[in-house]
Amino acid sequence: MEIKNKTVLITGGSAGIGLEATKQFLENGATVIITGRNQEKLDAVKKRFPNVIVIKSDAAKAEDAISLYNQVKALGGIDILYNNAGVGVMPSNLGVANDQHVEGASYEMNINYLGVIRLNNLFLDMLQSRKESAIINTTSVLSYVPSLLEATYSATKTALAFYTKSLREHLRIVNSPVKVFELLPPAVETELVAHRKIKKMSTEKLIKGLIAGLKKDQYTIRMGYTSTFYFLNRLFPKLAFALVNPKKAEQYLK
C-alpha cells in the first residue's frame, strides 16, 4: 500500500502510540488528522507538528463520532482510518464481587470494541470511494492469551480481532478496495502498562513495523514476541497462559 499523499485519521493521536504514528505517517508523506479527548494535548501536538489537523473527539461518545465524520468529510475525507484509541482499567481481582467490574468492562468495551465499529460504519462508504484505502485496527498479544490482571481488556481485544478478520473477509467478497490491517503489539512503553514490570517495545519500533507492514500489504502485523505467543498458544496453550500470568496468588491479588 502506498502511504505518500494519503490522508490518515488517527484516533487517540495525542499521546503514546498515536503520537508516534502521527510523526511517522508525516515523515512518510501523509496528511494526518488526529483526535483526542484532551484539548491541551491536542494543542501540544499541533505546536510540535503544525501540519497536523487536530479534532477534539471522545471515542466513547456516539455523538462525537458523528461530528468527527462530518468534520472530516468537510476537509475532503480520508484514505486510511487508524483505530488507535484504546483504554485499560486498572487491574482488579475478579474473584471478589465488585460493581466496578461492570463499570470498567462497559468502559473498555465501549471504546476498545464498539467505538471501532461505530467509526468503521461511519467511514466505510467514504473509504470505499477511494482507489486505495485502509482500516487499521489495533488488537493485542492478549487477544491470543488472556491476562488475569486485564481480563476485560483481553476480551475486548479478542472481540476486535475476530471482528477485524470477519470485516476483511466480507470486504474481499464484495471486491471492496478497502484493505483491513490488524496490528498486534506486545506490551508497549505507554501509560497503559506503566505499572507493569515486563519487557516493553518502544512506540518508535512498533510504528516502524506498522508502516513496513502497510507498505507490504501484510494484513496481520505481529510485532515483537506476539509472533512467538501466536504459535506457542496453538501448540502449548497452558505454557503460553503461564508465561503471561502471575504464578503466585499474592501477585494476582495486588
N, C-alpha and C positions, 0 to 999 in steps of 0.2 A: 504494500500500500504506500502511496505517495503521501508525505506529510507536508511538504513545502506548498505554500499557498492555500492550504486547507484552513478552515475556521473550526476551532475546537472549543467546546464548552466543558469546563472542569468544575464539577460541584465540590464544595469543600476545598477550594483552591487557595485559601489564605494562609495555610499552615501545613507543616508536615509533608506528607507525600504529595498533596495537591500543589503546594508551593513549589516543590522541586519539579513537578510535572510542568507547571507554568513556565519555569525557567528553561527547561529543556525543549519544550514544544516551540517556544520563541526562538531558541537557538537553531531549531530545525526549519525555520521559515514559516511557521504557522501563525495565524491570528488567534489570539487567546482571549476567551471570555471566562471569568471565574465568578463563582458565587460563594457566599458565606453568611453566617448569622451576625458576625461582629463587624460593624462598620469601621471601627478603628483599625482592625487588622486588614480589612479590605483597602483602606486608605494607605496603609503602610506598604502594601503590595504595589499599589498604583504609584506611589512615590518611588519605589525601587525599580519598577518596570512601567514607565509612562505609557507604553503602547497597549498595555493590558486594559481590557474593558471589565469593570467590576460592577456586579449587581447584587445587592443585598437580598438574600433569599434563604428561607428556612426549609430544609429538605423534609421536615416533619409536617409541613402545612400544605394541604392541597391547594389552597387559595394562592399561596406563594408560587407554587409550581405553574399555575395558570398564568399568573402575572409574569413570571420568568419567560415562559413560552412567548407571550405577546411582545415582550421587550426584545427578545432575541429575533423574532420574526421581523420586527421593525428595523432591526440592524442589518437585515439581509439573510438571516438564517445561519445554520452551521452545517459542517460536513462530518464532524465527529462529536459524539456525546460520551464524555468520560464520567461515568457514575462513580466518583471517588468518595463522596461524603459517607461517613460511617461513624458509629458511636459504639462504645462499650461501657456497660455499667460496672462499677466496682464489684469484684468477686464477692460472693456470699455463700453461705452454707445452705444448700438446698434441702438438707436433712432436717432443718429447723423451720417450722411454719412461720411465714413472714409475708405480710401483704406487699412488701417491697419487691418480692419476686415477680408478682404480676405486673406491677408498675414498671419495673425495669425491663421485663420481657416485652411489654407493649411498646415501650420507648425504642428499644433496639430493633424490634421487628418493623415498626413503622418507618424508621429511617433506612435501616440496612437492607430491607427487602421491599416493602410496599412503596417506599419512596422512589426506588429504582423503577418499579413497574409504572408508577404514575408518570415519571418523566419519559420513559420509553414510549408509552402510549401517546403522550402529547407530541413528541418529536418525530415519531416514526414516519408519518407521511412526508414531513419536510426532508428527512434523511433519504427516503426512497425517491425523492425528486432529483437527487444529485447523481452525477455519473458514477462517483465512487464515494462511499461513506461508511461510517462505522459506529458501533456502540461498544464501549469498553466497560465491563463490569468487574469490580474487584471483589474476589471471594477471599479464600484464605487456606493455608495448610490445615486449619481447623475444620474445613469442610470435608476433609478425609478422616481426621482423628479428632474427636471431641475433647475439649478441655473441661475437667471438673470445675475449674475455677471460673470459666467463662461459658457456662452451659448454654444459655440462650444465644449469646453471641455466636457460638459454634453452630447452633441450629439455624440462625439467620443466614449464615454463610453457606450452609449446606442447601438451604432452600434456594438461595440465589444461584448456586452452582447448577442445580437441576433446572431452574428456570432459564438460565443462560444457554445451556445445551439444547433445551427444547426450542427456545426462540431462534437459535441459529439454524436448527433443522427446519422449522416452519418457514423461515425466510428463504432457505435454499430451495424448498419445494416449490415456492411461488416465484422463483427466479428473481428474487429481490437483489438489488445492488448493495444492500446494507450488509457489511461484514460484522460478525459478532465475536469479540475477543473476550477471553477470560484471563485476568491477571491473578495469579495465586502467589501472594507474598508469604515468606516466613515471618517471624517476628521482625518488626522494623523499628528503627530508632525514632519513635514518635511518643507523644504524651500518652497515647492509648496503652502502651505497655511499659511506661517508665518505671512502674512499680515492680516489674518482673526482672529477676536476676537470671537472665538467659541470654544466649547468643543472639545478637540482633544485626540485621542488614542495614546499611546506610540507605537513606532515601535516594541519594545520587545513584548508587549501584542499581537499586530497584528500577528506577525510571529509565536508566540506560538500557536495562533489559527489556522493559516495555517497548521503548522506541525501536529497538532492534527487532523485537518480535512483530511489531506492526509492519515494519518495512519488509519482512519476510513472509507476511500473511500467515504467521504462526498463531492460530486461533486460541490455543491453550498455552499460556506462558507461565511455566512453573519456575519460580526463582529460588535460588539457594537450596536449602535442604528439603524444600517442598517436593522436588522430584524423588528424592530418596524415600520420603514418607509415603508418596503415592504407591511406589512399588512394594515398600515394606508392609504397608497396610493390606495390600492384596495378598501377600504371601504369609505374613506373620502378624495378624491383626492384634493379638494380645501383646506382643512385643512393642508394636507401634504405640498402642494405648499406654503402656507402662512408661515409655520414653517421654511422652507428653505430660503425664500426670504425676502428682506427688506420690511418693512411696509410703509416707507416714501420715497417719491421721492428724498429727499436730500441724503439719504443713497445710493440710486441707482446711483445717478449722481456723486458721489465722485470718 
